Amino acid sequence: RAMASLLARGASVVARRSAVAARVAAPAAMAARRATVAVARPLAARLSYDSRVDLGDVVYRELELELESAAETDNVIGELTAAMEGFEVTDVAGEARFSVARTTEGGERVVVRVDCSHLTELDGDDEASEGEGGAGSEEGEGEGEGEFPTGYEAVVTVTAAGGGEALRFLCVVGSDLIIDSVQRIGAGEDSLAGGVENDDAYKGPTFDDLDVAMQQGFYDYLAERGVDDELADTLNAYAAAKEQREYTRWLGDVARFVSPTREIEA
């Protein structure tokens, strides 16, 4: 993994939140690792019984490499957590989802839940939705041709003061916040499951089919509650760092299972 790229993204986010400047670069470390995996799988499939691989050796070698940058990953997550001032961050080890939450002055509860295991490739049109004068065009000059922006699936829930009804936004957090759909949630309904608790419920229209003014109104509604492009960009960087940490944790679990008596050389 390109750990230097991940560290650069984290440092860039922290600097931007203090200077309110340019956006963080795309998660190159994640893209590089996924590309490596995609190439490695066909090669593994062609291995014959004459060239069998010791799973324990492979897993432990990979784990030892990841452990070299584990402390740096933790530092990045710590810096990004501090950068999300005003939000409470809940991140449970071993879980793919993490959340940030805040209570507005009016008593509304705003929760953003992000899944670090669901990296989504975005269309160019999604990133082109930035307002004029945004940083997207400047950053795009440094990216290689054929590269697509990425983001993580997220659920934003705004619950009325005192609990009860809520609005749920199914989104993607990349260098921008992208809303996919908006649904009203009744009192007592699960605000996280994305409608799983009631598959027959109308989930609302396709967001892009709404009147442009209404779309902008929803974005402004969330921005007024602290959920904007800047937060989305920071969450994107946090999700990439968390996935890195959870990948290392997963390697350790697998390594201890396949070779329980072997010591890990950190």
Secondary structure, DSSP 8 states (H G I E B T S, - for coil): --HHHHHHHHHHHHHHHHHT-------HHHHHHHHHHHHHHHHHHT--GGG---HHHHHHHHHHHHHTTHHHHHHHHHHHHHHSTT-EEEE-TT-SEEEEEEE-TTS-EEEEEEEEEEEEE--HHHHTTS-TT-SHHHHHTTS-TT---EEEEEEEEEE-TTSS-EEEEEEEESSSEEEEEEEEE-TTS-SSSTTGGGTTS-----GGGS-HHHHHHHHHHHHTTT-SHHHHHHHHHHHHHHHHHHHHHHHHHHHHHH-TT-----
